[in-house]
Amino acid sequence: MIDLLIAYDIAELEKKTVLKEAENLYRSGLLNDDQRQKIGEVYASKLYTPSLFMKVLLFVFSLLGMTTVIGPITAIIGDVGQTGFQFLALFLGICLIFFTEKVLIKIKFHFNSGITEAGIFSGLLFIAFGILGSQPNNGMVYPIVGFLLAAFAAIRYLNLFALVFALGFFVLILFKILTAIGGVAEALIPFVFMATFGLLYWYFKKLQKILSNVIFEKQFVLLKTISLLFFYVAGNYFAVRELSIRLMGLKLSGGDNIPFAFLFYLFTALVPVGYLYGGIRKKSILLIRVGLLTTALSVITFKYYFSLGPPVITITVSGIVLITIALTLLNYLKQMRGGFTREQLIIEKWSSQDLAAIIASQTLGGNKTSETVSEEPLFNGGRFGGGGAGGSW
């Protein structure tokens, strides 16, 4: 099923992911040269992914190349009217997507090379223009089409930017639906958003256990991070107050508070504490990082509405407190306590436990030769640990 949904070769993606994690472990001093070399031999991948600088250059040059080809085509066709240009845009978009997938991905084995992104995004933009070129009366059509196209790119091509856009369009759709209903639904927008993204976070955690394949690691990290942030922002007093004034026309003067102000102040203060507590209790670096970020946002929110003295004094005192806490923790965590240490054991903090098990299987108990290992199929249903692990490795 996954093979049908994703354009890339799953086995090659898995190999590339393992190689990247092995490189992180090597730079962290957890693998030696021989282990790194043997993993490179076993999991050699055909996928081509250049450096970030080359990706940007290839992306820009690919866009320039497309304009030199598409420009003369439109000039030759001439004035065919709005409908004609829509059909042309739709045709060009489909051709770009087809070429990117069948040639660049399937034959040339490009993966996030910059050229693939240029083809995918340009194709989707042409398709969007082909569908939305004539102004539809219903404004809901725009975010719905945007969501569907972005979700397609996020799933089919594992594109993280498309995933962010898909979530953004989803937020816009939900907001438009609630404001269109009006009345009680409009007043309950913050609570609906908190409930929605709380459920989405829970669902993404469950789905990650089902789709335990290592190639989805970044996608689930991004999905859970955005869900946690939107859950916090939906209950943040500053966000609720300002959006109520600017988008829903709420009239407030001076020191007036929004309805349920005490509740939103409580959310603003307690949600970051809950994130930090959950992160420490479950040893989740994601929760800890989001908790620290939302804590800073909460401090800024309360400072904005409540005077804590002159800004210079506030900043100075806050800096002294933070430095004191940091030094105390550094000294306290010289030795590992409750699973926490101040040492950075692995360079890549988002590392996958499944990947660690895969690499351990190649480096412990004797290193098999690449010919022996390659005879067995790669990644059979949870063989290497994580969700659904059978413990066979």
N, C-alpha and C positions, 0 to 999 in steps of 0.2 A: 504493500500500500504506500509506504513512504517513498519507494522507488518511483512510483507514478506521480507523486506530488512534487518531488524535487527534481530540478533539471540536471543537477550534477550527479556524477558517479558516487554513490554512497561509500563504497569501499575506498575510493581515492580520498574522499573527504575525511574519513576516519584515519587513514594513514597520515594525512597532513596534520590533523589535530594532534595525533600522538607524537609526531616529530616536533611540533612546536612546544608541546609540554615537556618533552625530553630535553629540548634545548634550555627551557627555563630551569629544569632540575639540574642540568649540567652547570649552568651559570651560578646556581645556588650552592654548588659544591656537593650535591647529593648523588651525582653520577660521575664516574671516571671516564677517561678517554676511550677505553676499550668498550665499556657499556654503551657509551654514546654512539660509537662507530657501529656496533652490532645492531642497535635499534635503527640507525639510519639505513643499514642494509636490508633489514626485515621490512621496514615500513617506508621504503622509497616510494614517493608519490610523483605522478606525472603532472599534477596540477601546477600551473604557472601563476605565481603571485609575486609581483615585483615589490620593491621598497615603496614607502609612502610617497617619496618625492617623484619616483617614476610613475606611480599611479596617477598623481595629479597631472603630470605632463601628458600621459597617455589619454587621460580623460579630456583635457583641453584640446589636444590635437585631434582627437576623435570627433569632438563637437565641431571643430573648424572644418574637418573633412566632410562631415555630413552637410554642413551649410553649402559647401562648394558643389555638392552633388544635387541637393534638394532645391537650391535656388534656381539653377537653370531649368529644372523640371517644371517648376511652377511658372517660370517665364514662358516656356514653350507652350504650356497648356493655355495660358492667357486667362482672361476673365470668364470663368465658368459659373459665377454666382456663388452665393453662400452655400447652397446645398452641394454644389460641385466641389468646392473646397473642403467641405466636411467629408465627403466620400474620399477625396484624395488624401486628406489627413489620416483617415481611418485606414486606408490601404497602406500608406507609408508606415504608419505605426505598426501594423501587423507584420509588414515585411522586415522592419528593423528588429522586432522581437524574434521573428523566425530566424533571421540571419544570426543574431546574437546567440540564440540557443543551439541551433543546428550546426553552425560553423565554429564560432568562437568557443563555446562550452563543450560541445560533444566531440568535435574533431581536434581543435587546437588546445583543449584542456585549460582554458583561461578560468581563473577563479579570483574574483575581486581584483582584476588587473587594471581597472580604470577604463579600459575599452568596453568591457562588459557593462559597467555602470552607465557609460555614455549611451550605449545601445538600448539598455533596458529603460532608463529614465526618458530618453528622447522618444522611444516607441510608445511608452505609456502616456506621455504628454500629447503626442499626436492623436492617440486613441481617445484621450479625454476631450480634445478639441473636436474630434469627429463626432463624439456623442453630444457634447454640450455647446457646440458652435452656435446654434440658434438659442437665444435666451429663453429658457423654460420659465413658465409662470410660477412653478413651485420651487422656492429656494432650497428645499430639502434635497433636490436632485443633485446639486453640486457636492455636498459632503458625502452623500451616499455613493456616488460614482467614484469620488476620491478615495473613500474607504475601501471600496471593492478593488480598485486598481492597486492601491498601496498594499492591501492584504495579499493580493495575488503575488506581487513582487517579493513581499516579505517571506511568504511560504515557498514559492516556486524557486526563488533565487537566494534565499537565506540572507536577504539584505537588511541590515540593521537600520539604515536610514528610512527605508520603506516601512519598517516596523514602527518607528517613532511616528511617521506620518499617519499610519493606520490608526494608532491610538489617539492621535490628535483629532482626526476626523470622527472617531467614535465619540470623543468628548463633545465635539461640536454637534453631532447628531442628537445625543442625549440632551444637551442643553436646549436645542431648538424644540425638541419634542415637549419638554417640560414647560418652556415659556409659551409654546403654542396652546397648551392646555390651560395655562394660567391659573389664577385662584390659589387654591391650597397647594397644587403641584408646584407652582412657581415659588411659593413660600418655603417649600420643603426641599428645594434644589440642593442645598448643602448636605442635608441628611441622605438624600437619594444618592448623591455622588459618593459620600463616605461608605454607604452600604454597598454600592456597586463595585467600588475599587477594593473594598475589604473582601468581598466575595471573589473578585477576579484574582486577588493575591492568593487566596485559598485554593482557587481552581488551578492556577498556574503551578502551585506546589504539587498538587495531586497529579496534574498532567505531566510534570517533569519526572515523576516516579514511573509513570507509564511509558513515556518516551525517554527512556534512560540513555539513549544513544548520546555519545559525547559530542557529536557535531552540533547539538542544539544548546550547548552550555551557555554561550553568549546570549542567545535569544532569550532564554529563561532568566538569566541575570538581569537583562534589560527590562523584560516584562515585569518582573517582581519589583525592581527598583522604581519604575514609573508608577506602578500600582500603589506602592507605599507612599511615594511623594504626593500623588493625587489625593490619596486618603487624608494625608496631613493638610494639604492646601485647602481641601473642601471644608475643613473645620477650623482653619486659621482665621482669627478674627479680622486681621487686616484684609485678607483676600475676600472674605464674605462681605465685609462692609463696603469696600471699594467697588466690587462687582455689583453689589446691590444698588449703589448710587449711580454708577456709570451705565450699566446695562439694563437695569430694571426701573430706573427713574425714582428710586427711593429718596425722599426729601428729608435731609437731616441738617441741623444747624448747630454750630458751636460744639458743645460737649454732649450732644444727644447720642444715645446708643441705639444700635439696631435691635430688633426683637431677639430675644434669647441671648443677649450679649454675654451674660454670665456663663452660659453653657459654652459659647465659642471661646471665651477666655480660658475656660477649663480645658477644652480640647487643645488649645494652643500650648498650654503648659504641660499637659499630661501625655499627649501622644508621643513626643520625643522621649520622655522618660520610659514609656512602654516599649518603644523600639530598642532603647539601650538595654533595658532589663532583659527583653527577649533575646537580644544579640549576645549578651554576656551569659545568660542561662543556657542558650542553645549553641553557644560558640559559633555564631553566625556573623562573619565579617560584613556581609551585606547589611544586616540589620544595624550593626554598630555604626557603619559609615553613614547610612541614611539617618540614624538617630543623632549623630553628631551634626550633620547638615541641618536637620530640622531644629535641633537645639539652638543653633546660631540664628536661624530664622525666627524662632520664638523670642529670643533675647531682643532682636531688632524690632519685632512687633511690639513688645511691651515698652521698649524704650521710646518708640514712636508715639505711644498714647499716654505714657506716664513719665513724668519728669523724675529722673534719677540723679539730678544734679547737673552741673555744666558738663557738656560732652567730653571735654578734656579730662576731667576728673573721672568720669564714667569709664572712658577708654583705658586710662592709666590703671585704675583699680581692677578692671576686668583683666587686663594683661598680667598684672601681678598675681591675681588668683589663678589664672590659667597656667602660668609658668610654674607656680608653686605645686599645683595639682600634677602637672606633667613630670616635674622632678621627683615628686613623691612616688608616683607610679613607676617611674624608671628605676628608682632605688628598690621599691617593693618587689618588682618583677625581675630582679637579677636572677632569682631562682624561679623555676616554673611553679606556679601556684594555681591549682584548679584547672590545669590545661592551658594557662596563659603564660607567656613569656615576653620579655621586651625584645628578644632577638628575632630578626627577620629570617626565618628558616628557609622560606621559599620566596624567590623574587616576585613571581606572579601570584598575587594574593587571591585571584579568582580561580585558582587551580581546581580541577575536577578530581574527586576521590576515585571515580571510575578510571580516569587516566593514570592515576598513581598506581592502581592495581594492575593495569595493563603493562606499565613500564616495569613494575616489580616482577611481573611474570617473565619478562625478558632479561632481567638482571640478577635474579635470585635463583638458587638451586641449579646453577650451571647455565651458561648461555648456549642455547641451541644454535646450530648453523641456520643461515637463512633458507637453505633448501629444505631443511626438515620442517621449519615453522610454516613456510609458505604453502605446504601441502594442505593444511587445514583451513577451512573457511574463516574469514575475519569477522569477529563480533557476532557470534551466535547467541542470540537471546539472553543477554545478561551473564555471559560466562565469566566476565572479568570483575564482577562485583557491582555494587550500586543496586538500583532497583531491580528486583527479580533475580538476584544473583543466585547461581546454583553452587558456587564454591568450587567449580571444577578446575580452575587454574591453580 
